[in-house]
């Protein structure tokens, strides 16, 4: 299937995830040959056992992730987005009403709040598209994916890199870098299906395509490697010591699931129906866990300022 991870085509409650498709070609050739030729039925049992095993391996997998996804995702995304908007609004009000209560600087907190609210805004069209089909087209779908991942990567860069001195250009550079790193995510995603079955999916290309490999590399750098690298180099910003740990605790499982899924689809891990279904659940649930950052990071910043 092309729709891996947090999105699943609405018309496919049972995905034919056949990862041994090379057997199908042999079976089709075997079927067409049997029309014109008579087989020698004295073949040994080993050959028949091999054909039976090939046929069994070529049967489609019945993936139960899609029904679960379409039942759970719309209310979860809507509730997460609404809670994030309320939490971020409370944080911005606290910034305006108590400007001296922020030991790490109002600018840093405001930038993190902006990342959270941008991420939260993308959840509402995602929820509507999953529930009723994506009607907005390819361009808005990719714009949503760009904001979804760009806000996450920008927040990770702001937390992990911190600010050296008082250079005002540093946050701008980190924002631009985060959004630029999210461009492959927008290019690798897109719409699948038509009408009410249309969906905006995070990946509509092969796992080994250049844009998806670039997206995977960007996620790995920010979600898995930036935290230990920042700690080793001593650039772990003061604001990152509190909400930063929360951010990476929520998003690191998603980065690990992306790597595991890539290895599985690229052939680095043994493929099986259970493995692909487990990967779908792992990636979907880890994306949901990571999405909670837009609610919890503003609350953590509020608690850090008023404790």
C-alpha positions in Angstrom: 0.0 0.0 0.0 1.1 3.5 -0.7 -0.5 5.1 2.3 1.7 4.2 5.2 1.6 5.4 8.7 -0.8 7.9 10.0 -3.0 7.9 7.0 -5.0 5.1 5.3 -7.1 5.1 2.2 -10.8 5.1 3.1 -11.8 2.5 0.5 -9.3 -0.1 1.8 -10.4 -1.6 5.1 -8.4 -4.7 4.2 -5.2 -3.9 2.4 -3.7 -6.4 0.0 -0.2 -6.0 1.3 1.5 -8.7 -0.8 5.2 -8.4 -0.3 6.0 -11.6 -2.2 4.6 -10.4 -5.5 7.4 -12.2 -7.5 5.5 -15.4 -6.8 2.4 -13.9 -8.5 4.2 -13.7 -11.9 5.2 -17.3 -11.6 1.6 -18.3 -10.8 0.2 -16.3 -13.7 2.7 -17.9 -16.0 1.8 -21.3 -14.6 -2.0 -20.7 -15.2 -1.5 -19.5 -18.7 0.7 -22.4 -19.6 -1.9 -24.9 -18.3 -4.3 -23.7 -20.9 -2.2 -24.8 -23.8 -0.2 -27.7 -22.4 -0.9 -30.9 -20.6 1.1 -31.3 -17.5 2.9 -34.5 -16.5 1.2 -35.5 -13.3 4.0 -37.7 -12.3 6.0 -34.8 -11.0 7.5 -35.3 -7.6 5.7 -34.1 -4.4 8.4 -31.5 -3.7 7.5 -29.5 -6.8 3.9 -29.4 -5.8 4.8 -28.5 -2.2 6.8 -25.6 -3.6 3.9 -24.4 -5.7 1.5 -24.6 -2.7 3.9 -22.6 -0.6 4.3 -20.0 -3.3 0.5 -19.7 -3.6 0.1 -19.3 0.1 2.8 -16.7 0.3 1.2 -14.7 -2.6 -2.2 -14.5 -0.9 -3.1 -11.0 0.3 -2.7 -9.9 3.9 -5.7 -8.7 5.7 -4.6 -5.6 7.6 -6.9 -4.5 10.4 -5.2 -1.1 10.9 -7.4 0.8 8.4 -10.7 0.1 10.2 -9.1 1.0 13.5 -7.6 4.2 12.0 -10.9 5.5 10.5 -12.7 4.8 13.7 -10.2 6.5 16.1 -8.3 9.1 14.1 -11.0 11.8 13.4 -12.1 12.3 17.0 -8.6 12.0 18.3 -7.2 14.6 15.9 -10.1 17.0 16.6 -9.8 16.7 20.4 -6.0 17.1 20.2 -6.2 20.2 18.0 -8.9 21.8 20.1 -7.0 21.2 23.3 -3.8 22.5 21.8 -5.5 25.7 20.7 -6.9 26.3 24.2 -3.5 25.5 25.8 -1.6 27.7 23.4 -4.1 30.6 23.9 -3.6 30.4 27.6 0.1 30.4 27.1 0.0 33.5 24.9 -2.3 35.3 27.4 0.2 34.5 30.2 3.0 35.9 28.1 1.1 39.1 27.6 -0.2 39.5 31.2 2.9 38.5 33.0 5.9 39.4 30.9 8.5 39.0 33.7 7.5 35.5 34.7 9.6 33.8 31.9 13.1 33.1 33.0 14.1 31.8 29.5 12.7 34.7 27.6 9.4 35.5 26.1 10.7 35.3 22.5 11.7 31.7 22.9 8.4 30.7 24.5 6.4 32.5 21.8 8.3 30.7 19.1 7.5 27.3 20.7 3.9 28.3 21.0 3.8 29.2 17.3 5.1 25.8 16.4 2.4 24.2 18.5 -0.4 26.2 17.1 0.7 25.6 13.5 0.8 21.9 14.1 -2.7 22.0 15.8 -4.2 23.9 12.9 -3.3 21.1 10.5 -5.1 18.5 12.6 -8.6 19.8 11.7 -8.4 19.4 7.9 -6.8 16.0 8.5 -9.6 14.9 10.7 -12.2 16.1 8.2 -10.4 14.5 5.3 -10.3 11.2 7.0 -13.9 11.3 8.0 -15.5 12.6 4.8 -12.8 12.3 2.2 -10.2 14.9 1.1 -11.9 17.4 -1.2 -9.3 20.2 -1.3 -7.0 18.7 -3.9 -3.3 17.9 -4.1 -1.9 21.4 -3.4 -3.6 22.0 -0.1 -2.8 18.4 0.9 0.9 19.0 0.4 0.7 22.4 2.2 -0.9 20.7 5.2 1.9 18.1 5.2 4.5 20.8 4.9 3.1 22.7 8.0 2.6 19.4 9.9 6.1 18.2 9.6 7.8 21.6 9.3 6.4 22.8 12.6 7.7 19.7 14.3 11.1 20.0 12.8 11.3 23.7 13.6 10.4 23.1 17.2 13.0 20.4 17.5 15.6 22.7 16.1 14.6 25.5 18.4 14.7 23.3 21.4 17.9 21.4 20.5 20.0 24.1 19.1 19.0 26.9 21.5 20.3 30.5 21.0 23.9 31.4 21.2 24.2 34.8 22.6 21.4 37.2 21.6 21.6 36.9 17.8 18.1 37.5 16.6 18.8 35.9 13.3 19.3 32.5 14.8 15.5 31.7 15.3 14.8 32.8 11.8 17.5 30.5 10.4 16.1 27.6 12.5 12.6 28.2 11.3 13.7 28.4 7.6 15.8 25.2 8.1 12.9 23.3 9.7 10.5 24.3 6.9 13.1 23.5 4.2 13.7 20.1 5.8 9.9 19.4 5.6 9.8 20.0 1.8 10.5 16.3 1.0 7.5 15.4 3.3 5.3 17.5 1.1 6.7 16.1 -2.1 6.4 12.5 -1.0 2.8 12.9 0.2 -0.3 13.5 -1.8 -3.8 12.4 -2.5 -5.0 8.9 -3.4 -8.5 7.8 -4.3 -11.4 9.9 -5.8 -14.5 11.4 -4.5 -15.5 10.6 -0.9 -12.8 7.9 -0.9 -10.0 10.5 -1.6 -7.4 10.8 1.2 -4.4 13.0 1.9 -1.6 10.6 2.7 1.8 11.1 4.1 3.5 8.9 1.5 2.3 8.3 -2.0 5.7 7.2 -3.4 7.9 4.2 -3.0 9.9 3.8 0.2 13.2 3.9 -1.7 12.4 7.1 -3.6 14.7 10.0 -3.2 12.1 12.4 -1.6 11.1 9.8 0.9 14.7 9.0 1.9 15.3 12.7 2.3 12.2 13.0 4.5 13.4 10.0 6.6 16.9 11.5 7.0 15.4 14.9 8.1 13.2 13.2 10.7 16.1 11.0 12.0 18.4 14.0 12.3 15.9 16.1 14.4 13.9 13.4 16.2 16.6 10.9 17.0 20.1 12.5 16.6 19.7 16.1 17.6 19.1 15.6 21.3 22.3 13.5 22.0 24.3 15.7 19.6 23.2 18.9 21.4 24.0 17.4 24.8 27.5 16.3 23.7 28.3 19.7 22.2 26.9 21.7 25.1 24.3 23.6 22.9 21.3 22.3 24.8 19.3 25.5 25.3 18.1 26.4 28.7 14.5 26.3 27.5 15.1 22.8 26.2 15.8 21.3 29.5 12.2 21.4 30.5 9.8 21.0 27.6 12.6 19.7 25.4 12.7 16.4 27.2 8.9 16.1 26.8 9.1 16.9 23.1 11.7 14.2 22.4 10.0 11.7 24.7 6.9 12.1 22.6 8.4 12.2 19.1 11.4 9.8 19.4 9.1 6.7 19.0 7.8 8.1 15.7 11.3 8.5 14.4 12.2 5.0 15.4 9.0 3.6 13.8 9.9 5.4 10.5 13.3 3.8 10.5 11.8 0.3 11.2 9.2 0.7 8.5 11.8 1.8 6.0 13.9 -1.2 6.7 10.9 -3.5 6.5 9.8 -2.1 3.1 13.3 -1.9 1.7 13.9 -5.5 2.5 16.3 -5.0 5.4 13.9 -6.9 7.7 12.1 -10.2 7.0 8.6 -9.3 5.5 5.4 -10.9 6.7 1.8 -10.0 7.1 2.1 -9.6 10.8 5.2 -7.5 10.5 3.5 -5.0 8.2 0.4 -4.8 10.2 2.5 -4.3 13.4 4.4 -1.6 11.6 1.2 0.2 10.6 0.0 0.2 14.2 3.4 1.2 15.6 3.7 4.2 13.2 0.1 5.3 13.6 0.2 5.2 17.4 3.6 6.8 17.6 2.4 9.6 15.4 -0.6 10.1 17.7 1.7 10.1 20.7 4.0 12.7 19.1 1.0 14.9 18.2 0.3 15.3 21.9 3.2 17.7 22.1 1.1 20.5 20.8 -1.0 20.2 24.0 1.6 19.2 26.5 4.5 21.5 25.6 2.4 24.7 26.2 1.2 23.3 29.5 4.7 22.4 30.5 5.9 26.0 29.7 3.0 27.4 31.8 3.9 25.1 34.7 7.6 26.0 34.4 6.8 29.7 34.6 4.4 29.7 37.5 5.7 26.9 39.8 
